[in-house]
Amino acid sequence: MKKQKMTYQLYRYTGTAIKATREVPFELKLSAQLLLDEVCFNWNKQRLETAINHAIDTGDREQFKQLCEEYRSFIWE
């Protein structure tokens, strides 16, 4: 079977350009925002857990107290 080839020839359009816009559905916007929120929440929580564990390992009480205050907002339900 032979492969078919397509050839395109482009011509400059002399008229005014038309801008076409397409509205994104609300459900898609909402699901994308929820997914991004979830990813950011988990990343920030993991980063804080790592920092708290590092503060415990190094014995830095002040940093541990500060990070625990920030972490409370992640575990509050």
Summary of the structure (lengths in Angstrom):
residues: 77
radius of gyration: 26.6
end to end distance: 63.5
largest distance: 74.3
contacts: 111
relative contact order: 0.08
helix: 62%
strand: 0%
